[in-house]
């Protein structure tokens, strides 16, 4: 089965099992530069207000690999043990009930960061991902690591954020955001809300 939903940007979803393969293309505009979200709270409130639905998924399967490419280069690679796609829901979404792991690549096709979580939803019209349960993000170049229980990833703006407790570990120490954080998706820049932490002091 193949569906063309847009002609700008390219997401490919492939069922890796031999019995089922599905290729879908979704519109994900790619923006350059760092854009922090001024309306994080409004987006979170909107997602929280979405009611449940009894519709059945149009696509369902196990062991999926999702590739996002831009100008012929892989930008994001997602591995998910299970996927359900609800196109007929009031707010169309893709559900990853057993979580997923997302790898982000630089221009040299090297992995620069990764985000993983135990449960994930992708709201197609909002271009917004919601991750819950042991959410962790790591930047392999800087060694920085983020941990939280609830995280939003704005695919359009390349930002991640949360209003819940968050911890960021760096070479300089461990820092906590009691009211969440805002960061770009590779964790190269971030800020905590109501922050506190411990700074490592190097001996001379």
C-alpha positions as semicolon CSV with decimal commas, in nm:
position;residue;x (nm);y (nm);z (nm)
1;X;0,000;0,000;0,000
2;X;0,129;0,344;-0,091
3;X;-0,016;0,687;-0,022
4;X;0,111;1,027;-0,142
5;X;-0,001;1,288;0,111
6;X;0,226;1,571;0,000
7;X;0,504;1,656;-0,240
8;X;0,724;1,854;0,001
9;X;0,947;1,675;0,246
10;X;0,966;1,299;0,266
11;X;0,885;1,054;0,542
12;X;0,896;0,684;0,457
13;X;0,736;0,433;0,693
14;X;0,833;0,074;0,627
15;X;0,715;-0,236;0,809
16;X;1,030;-0,442;0,850
17;X;0,848;-0,774;0,890
18;X;0,828;-0,987;0,578
19;X;0,448;-1,008;0,594
20;X;0,371;-0,639;0,580
21;X;0,535;-0,331;0,428
22;X;0,373;0,010;0,411
23;X;0,519;0,326;0,257
24;X;0,366;0,658;0,355
25;X;0,477;1,011;0,276
26;X;0,399;1,291;0,521
27;X;0,451;1,664;0,491
28;X;0,713;1,778;0,742
29;X;0,849;2,124;0,649
30;X;1,217;2,155;0,736
31;X;1,314;2,488;0,889
32;X;1,670;2,606;0,934
33;X;1,814;2,772;1,244
34;X;1,716;2,748;1,608
35;X;1,356;2,844;1,689
36;X;1,240;2,831;2,049
37;X;0,866;2,798;2,099
38;X;0,684;3,095;2,246
39;X;0,353;2,907;2,260
40;X;0,462;2,579;2,423
41;X;0,193;2,595;2,688
42;X;-0,081;2,658;2,429
43;X;0,027;2,355;2,225
44;X;0,038;2,134;2,535
45;X;-0,310;2,251;2,640
46;X;-0,444;2,181;2,291
47;X;-0,305;1,826;2,285
48;X;-0,434;1,759;2,637
49;X;-0,783;1,868;2,528
50;X;-0,805;1,608;2,250
51;X;-1,063;1,344;2,335
52;X;-1,024;0,973;2,277
53;X;-1,168;0,800;1,974
54;X;-1,310;0,458;1,899
55;X;-1,206;0,448;1,533
56;X;-0,985;0,164;1,419
57;X;-0,636;0,222;1,277
58;X;-0,597;0,234;0,898
59;X;-0,240;0,105;0,929
60;X;-0,120;-0,126;1,202
61;X;0,188;-0,341;1,233
62;X;0,507;-0,429;1,413
63;X;0,879;-0,359;1,373
64;X;0,865;-0,036;1,174
65;X;1,148;0,180;1,046
66;X;1,065;0,543;0,961
67;X;1,305;0,755;0,756
68;X;1,286;1,131;0,706
69;X;1,505;1,258;0,424
70;X;1,565;1,607;0,288
71;X;1,743;1,683;-0,039
72;X;1,836;1,317;-0,064
73;X;1,995;1,305;0,282
74;X;1,870;1,112;0,581
75;X;1,783;1,351;0,865
76;X;1,585;1,136;1,109
77;X;1,556;0,758;1,149
78;X;1,294;0,613;1,383
79;X;1,267;0,254;1,504
80;X;0,936;0,143;1,655
81;X;0,830;-0,206;1,766
82;X;0,460;-0,125;1,703
83;X;0,266;0,140;1,510
84;X;-0,103;0,229;1,463
85;X;-0,214;0,506;1,223
86;X;-0,554;0,672;1,275
87;X;-0,637;0,886;0,971
88;X;-1,011;0,895;1,041
89;X;-0,984;1,023;1,398
90;X;-1,108;1,375;1,474
91;X;-0,745;1,469;1,524
92;X;-0,545;1,227;1,300
93;X;-0,248;1,073;1,475
94;X;0,004;0,791;1,471
95;X;0,045;0,593;1,791
96;X;0,356;0,409;1,907
97;X;0,216;0,217;2,208
98;X;0,546;0,042;2,281
99;X;0,757;0,351;2,234
100;X;1,023;0,438;1,980
101;X;1,380;0,553;1,934
102;X;1,459;0,848;1,702
103;X;1,810;0,909;1,564
104;X;1,905;1,253;1,426
105;X;2,181;1,279;1,163
106;X;2,412;1,567;1,074
107;X;2,514;1,662;0,719
108;X;2,789;1,398;0,729
109;X;2,528;1,128;0,802
110;X;2,668;1,078;1,151
111;X;2,428;1,034;1,442
112;X;2,439;1,353;1,649
113;X;2,153;1,288;1,893
114;X;1,884;1,040;1,991
115;X;1,546;1,057;2,166
116;X;1,370;0,751;2,308
117;X;1,052;0,699;2,510
118;X;0,818;0,424;2,628
119;X;0,504;0,570;2,464
120;X;0,469;0,816;2,175
121;X;0,197;0,986;1,970
122;X;0,245;1,191;1,654
123;X;-0,033;1,445;1,578
124;X;-0,024;1,475;1,201
125;X;-0,203;1,807;1,158
126;X;-0,001;1,969;1,437
127;X;0,336;1,828;1,323
128;X;0,381;1,753;1,692
129;X;0,516;1,449;1,876
130;X;0,424;1,367;2,237
131;X;0,651;1,130;2,431
132;X;0,587;0,978;2,774
133;X;0,739;0,724;3,013
134;X;1,115;0,730;3,070
135;X;1,190;0,988;2,803
136;X;1,561;1,033;2,736
137;X;1,746;1,254;2,487
138;X;2,122;1,244;2,430
139;X;2,368;1,450;2,228
140;X;2,661;1,228;2,132
141;X;2,891;1,516;2,040
142;X;2,854;1,713;2,363
143;X;2,772;1,419;2,592
144;X;2,468;1,603;2,731
145;X;2,169;1,396;2,843
146;X;1,809;1,494;2,919
147;X;1,563;1,288;3,125
148;X;1,194;1,361;3,183
149;X;0,858;1,180;3,196
150;X;0,672;1,395;2,943
151;X;0,817;1,567;2,639
152;X;0,690;1,740;2,325
153;X;0,889;1,751;2,000
154;X;0,788;2,012;1,742
155;X;0,911;1,864;1,415
156;X;0,856;2,189;1,221
157;X;1,060;2,404;1,455
158;X;1,315;2,138;1,555
159;X;1,253;2,200;1,923
160;X;1,172;1,985;2,226
161;X;1,007;2,109;2,545
162;X;0,813;2,011;2,855
163;X;0,625;2,157;3,153
164;X;0,718;1,869;3,386
165;X;1,029;1,799;3,592
166;X;1,340;1,755;3,380
167;X;1,705;1,674;3,441
168;X;1,998;1,763;3,218
169;X;2,342;1,613;3,280
170;X;2,650;1,781;3,127
171;X;3,025;1,779;3,186
172;X;2,971;2,083;3,409
173;X;2,717;1,917;3,638
174;X;2,357;1,806;3,683
175;X;2,077;2,058;3,646
176;X;1,704;2,034;3,716
177;X;1,407;2,221;3,574
178;X;1,116;2,195;3,817
179;X;0,876;2,342;3,560
180;X;1,027;2,188;3,250
181;X;1,263;2,306;2,978
182;X;1,299;2,426;2,619
183;X;1,573;2,307;2,384
184;X;1,654;2,249;2,020
185;X;1,620;1,885;1,920
186;X;1,993;1,805;1,923
187;X;2,035;1,955;2,275
188;X;2,308;2,191;2,156
189;X;2,115;2,477;2,322
190;X;1,869;2,447;2,610
191;X;1,720;2,631;2,906
192;X;1,545;2,503;3,219
193;X;1,243;2,655;3,392
194;X;1,277;2,715;3,770
195;X;1,620;2,557;3,754
196;X;1,859;2,436;4,018
197;X;2,161;2,209;4,007
198;X;2,505;2,098;4,109
199;X;2,818;2,218;3,933
200;X;3,126;1,998;3,900
201;X;3,445;2,164;4,021
202;X;3,770;2,043;3,867
203;X;4,076;2,011;4,088
204;X;4,385;2,193;3,961
